Amino acid sequence: MSPEATAMDPVFKALADPTRRLLLDRLREQNGQTLSELCERLDMARQSATQHLDVLQRAGLVTVVRRGRERLHYLNPAPIHEIEERWISGFDKPRLDAIRAIKNQAEEYAMTGSTTSVPSYVYVTYIRASPEQVWQALTDADLTARYWGHANVSDWQPGSPWEHRRADESGAVDAVGRVVESEPPTRLVITFEDTPDVQPPREASVVTFLVEPHQDIVRLTVTHENLPNQEMLAGISAGWPAVLANLKSLLETGDVLPQAPWEMRRAHA
């Protein structure tokens, strides 16, 4: 059995349990819940929920983010994205996409009128590289142009501006922001803001990149907070997996994946 297949064993084992699938469904409906909130929604004992969440966390399907004394649980779509890329996309993808579009449209109608606030978005991926290499990939304009389709340009000092420039002849700037925190090679916090020509301007969202050594690889956690609406959440939910898969491929193989790069302006549209 290949190492890739073996690495997915914990994911399939975690998904085999109906209670754990229900926990993932609840996080998909409302991300960033505490243990108490999950237990209340599922009428489940804390000990039982904790055991199931531990299995999901070890499989990489759930990410825990600390906020003060609280532990917030986020659905991490990275392993499911890998399952789709490796197995599902190899089958009848056009037909599956059509079925999914119908299902999504039905869900959209069902959610019309919902007043639920937009949650944060968290994505975790593991990269066979050093923290310094991952940091360079996040902050080097030439490298971001390769895997993102945009050059992220800044001196990356706290308080400095940064620009999201198209990697084409136009060099147009599709997003701007400020560097909030910069602690090489482990932590980078930036704002994403509309360019001045977008009126009325929306409140800035905040992206945190956390680079952590994990055995002989790196665990990269991307948290996107303060999202203005569900449309932007939908955009980044499709975009971040594509960007980070390209980043991972570039660092591990020296080349990007054969797909169109995601553009931040789509998420801001």
HUDATA-V986521 format. One record per residue. N is the residue number from 0. RES is the residue in one letter. PHI is phi in radians with two decimals (NA if undefined). OMEGA is omega in degrees with one decimal (999 if undefined). NEAR is the number of other C-alpha atoms within 8 Angstrom. Layout:
n=(N:N)
res=(RES:RES)
phi=(PHI:PHI)
omega=(OMEGA:OMEGA)
near=(NEAR:NEAR)
//
This chain:
n=(0:1:2:3:4:5:6:7:8:9:10:11:12:13:14:15:16:17:18:19:20:21:22:23:24:25:26:27:28:29:30:31:32:33:34:35:36:37:38:39:40:41:42:43:44:45:46:47:48:49:50:51:52:53:54:55:56:57:58:59:60:61:62:63:64:65:66:67:68:69:70:71:72:73:74:75:76:77:78:79:80:81:82:83:84:85:86:87:88:89:90:91:92:93:94:95:96:97:98:99:100:101:102:103:104:105:106:107:108:109:110:111:112:113:114:115:116:117:118:119:120:121:122:123:124:125:126:127:128:129:130:131:132:133:134:135:136:137:138:139:140:141:142:143:144:145:146:147:148:149:150:151:152:153:154:155:156:157:158:159:160:161:162:163:164:165:166:167:168:169:170:171:172:173:174:175:176:177:178:179:180:181:182:183:184:185:186:187:188:189:190:191:192:193:194:195:196:197:198:199:200:201:202:203:204:205:206:207:208:209:210:211:212:213:214:215:216:217:218:219:220:221:222:223:224:225:226:227:228:229:230:231:232:233:234:235:236:237:238:239:240:241:242:243:244:245:246:247:248:249:250:251:252:253:254:255:256:257:258:259:260:261:262:263:264:265:266:267:268)
res=(M:S:P:E:A:T:A:M:D:P:V:F:K:A:L:A:D:P:T:R:R:L:L:L:D:R:L:R:E:Q:N:G:Q:T:L:S:E:L:C:E:R:L:D:M:A:R:Q:S:A:T:Q:H:L:D:V:L:Q:R:A:G:L:V:T:V:V:R:R:G:R:E:R:L:H:Y:L:N:P:A:P:I:H:E:I:E:E:R:W:I:S:G:F:D:K:P:R:L:D:A:I:R:A:I:K:N:Q:A:E:E:Y:A:M:T:G:S:T:T:S:V:P:S:Y:V:Y:V:T:Y:I:R:A:S:P:E:Q:V:W:Q:A:L:T:D:A:D:L:T:A:R:Y:W:G:H:A:N:V:S:D:W:Q:P:G:S:P:W:E:H:R:R:A:D:E:S:G:A:V:D:A:V:G:R:V:V:E:S:E:P:P:T:R:L:V:I:T:F:E:D:T:P:D:V:Q:P:P:R:E:A:S:V:V:T:F:L:V:E:P:H:Q:D:I:V:R:L:T:V:T:H:E:N:L:P:N:Q:E:M:L:A:G:I:S:A:G:W:P:A:V:L:A:N:L:K:S:L:L:E:T:G:D:V:L:P:Q:A:P:W:E:M:R:R:A:H:A)
phi=(NA:-1.24:-1.03:-1.11:-1.15:-1.09:-1.12:-1.53:-0.95:-1.07:-1.18:-1.14:-1.15:-1.15:-1.30:-1.25:-1.61:-1.11:-1.17:-1.20:-1.12:-1.15:-1.06:-1.14:-1.08:-1.17:-1.26:-1.16:-1.25:-2.56:-1.33:1.34:-1.50:-1.42:-1.07:-1.07:-1.12:-1.14:-1.11:-1.15:-1.25:-1.84:0.91:-2.14:-1.16:-1.04:-1.10:-1.14:-1.10:-1.07:-1.10:-1.18:-1.16:-1.09:-1.12:-1.15:-1.21:-1.13:-1.41:1.45:-1.49:-2.27:-2.04:-1.84:-2.07:-1.49:-2.24:1.15:-1.57:-1.59:-1.99:-1.71:-1.81:-2.15:-1.20:-1.86:-1.41:-0.99:-1.09:-1.18:-1.07:-1.16:-1.07:-1.10:-1.13:-1.44:-1.90:-1.18:-1.13:-1.40:-1.72:-1.44:-1.11:-0.98:-1.18:-1.11:-1.12:-1.14:-1.10:-1.12:-1.10:-1.11:-1.11:-1.12:-1.13:-1.12:-1.14:-1.12:-1.10:-1.15:-1.59:-1.02:1.58:-1.15:-1.87:-1.11:-1.22:-1.29:-1.43:-1.31:-2.09:-2.23:-2.36:-2.16:-2.42:-1.99:-2.20:-1.42:-2.85:-1.56:-0.99:-1.12:-1.17:-1.15:-1.06:-1.08:-1.13:-1.39:-2.05:-1.52:-1.05:-1.16:-1.21:-1.10:-1.10:-1.24:-1.70:-1.89:1.44:-2.38:-1.60:-1.59:-1.97:-3.01:-1.58:1.03:-1.71:-0.93:1.62:-1.34:-1.37:-2.48:-2.26:-1.87:-1.70:-1.10:-1.57:-2.42:-1.11:-1.22:1.06:-1.11:-1.69:-1.75:-2.73:-2.36:3.09:-2.23:-1.48:-1.54:-2.41:-2.57:-2.25:-1.04:-1.81:-1.97:-2.57:-2.39:-2.15:-2.34:-1.72:-1.95:-2.31:-1.23:-1.24:-1.01:-1.34:-1.52:-2.28:-1.32:-1.18:-1.65:-1.11:-1.17:-1.64:-2.21:-2.03:-2.05:-1.83:-2.04:-1.89:-2.21:-1.08:-2.38:1.00:-1.79:-2.28:-2.12:-1.76:-1.89:-1.93:-1.96:-2.03:-2.03:-2.09:1.04:-1.26:-1.35:-2.86:-1.17:-1.10:-1.21:-1.04:-1.12:-1.13:-1.29:-1.15:-1.54:-1.40:-1.05:-1.00:-1.19:-1.08:-1.29:-1.14:-1.16:-1.06:-1.04:-1.10:-1.09:-1.28:-1.57:-2.12:1.51:-2.52:-1.60:-1.29:-1.36:-2.64:-1.20:-1.17:-1.34:-2.00:-1.01:-1.11:-1.16:-1.23:-1.56:-1.15)
omega=(-177.3:176.6:-179.7:179.7:178.8:-179.2:-179.0:-178.5:179.5:179.3:-179.5:178.4:178.7:-178.1:-177.0:-176.6:-176.9:178.8:179.1:175.8:178.2:175.9:177.9:177.1:-179.5:177.0:176.2:178.7:-179.2:-176.6:174.1:-179.2:173.1:177.2:-179.6:-179.8:178.7:-179.9:-179.2:-178.0:-175.6:-176.2:-174.5:177.6:-177.1:-177.9:179.6:179.9:179.7:179.4:179.7:179.6:176.6:177.9:179.7:179.2:178.5:178.6:179.9:-177.8:177.8:177.1:179.3:177.6:-179.7:173.6:-174.5:-179.6:-177.7:172.7:-179.0:-176.5:-178.4:172.8:177.0:-174.5:-173.9:-179.5:179.0:175.9:179.0:176.9:179.4:-178.2:-173.6:-173.1:-171.0:-176.2:179.7:-179.6:-174.4:-173.5:179.5:-179.5:178.3:178.7:179.5:178.2:-179.4:-179.8:178.0:180.0:-179.7:179.1:178.2:178.4:179.5:177.6:-178.0:-177.0:-178.8:179.4:179.1:179.6:-179.2:-179.7:-179.0:-179.1:171.2:178.0:179.9:178.3:-179.2:174.8:180.0:-173.1:177.3:-178.2:177.5:176.1:179.8:178.7:178.7:178.4:178.5:179.6:179.6:-170.4:-179.8:-175.2:-178.5:179.9:178.9:177.6:-178.4:-173.8:-176.9:-173.8:176.6:173.4:176.0:-167.9:177.5:169.1:173.5:172.7:179.5:-179.0:-178.3:174.5:170.7:-178.8:178.7:-172.1:177.4:179.6:175.9:-176.4:-177.5:-176.6:-177.1:179.6:-176.8:177.2:178.0:177.9:179.1:173.7:-178.9:178.4:177.7:-179.2:-177.9:-5.2:-169.1:-171.4:177.1:178.6:-179.4:171.5:170.7:-176.9:174.9:172.7:-175.3:-178.4:179.2:-179.3:-6.7:180.0:177.5:177.5:-177.8:169.3:-173.6:179.0:176.9:173.3:178.4:-176.6:-175.9:171.9:-179.9:-172.5:-178.6:178.6:-178.8:173.4:179.4:177.8:177.6:178.0:-179.9:-172.2:177.5:-179.9:-173.4:-175.0:-179.3:-179.7:179.0:176.0:179.1:-179.7:-177.7:177.7:174.3:-172.9:-176.3:176.7:179.9:-179.7:-174.7:173.7:177.1:177.8:179.6:-179.9:-178.7:-177.8:-175.8:-175.6:-177.1:-179.6:179.5:-179.7:-179.3:179.2:-179.7:178.5:177.5:-179.1:-177.6:-176.9:177.9:179.9:-178.8:-175.8:999)
near=(4:5:6:6:8:8:7:9:8:9:12:8:8:11:9:8:8:7:7:13:10:8:10:10:8:10:13:8:6:8:13:11:11:10:12:7:8:13:12:8:7:6:6:10:7:9:6:8:12:9:8:10:11:8:9:13:11:8:10:12:14:13:12:9:8:8:7:4:5:7:10:12:14:14:13:12:9:12:11:8:9:8:9:9:9:8:8:10:9:8:6:8:9:6:7:8:8:8:8:8:8:8:8:8:8:8:8:8:7:6:7:6:4:5:4:4:4:9:10:11:11:12:12:13:9:9:11:10:10:9:12:8:9:12:12:9:11:8:12:11:9:7:12:15:13:9:12:13:12:12:16:13:11:10:6:10:9:9:8:10:10:13:13:13:13:13:10:5:4:6:8:6:10:12:13:14:12:12:16:10:11:11:7:8:9:11:12:13:12:12:13:12:11:13:9:6:5:7:5:4:7:7:6:11:12:12:12:12:12:11:14:9:10:7:5:6:11:15:13:12:12:11:12:12:10:9:13:9:7:8:7:12:12:9:11:9:9:8:12:9:11:10:12:9:9:12:12:11:12:12:14:9:7:7:7:11:8:4:4:4:9:10:10:10:8:8:13:8:5)
//
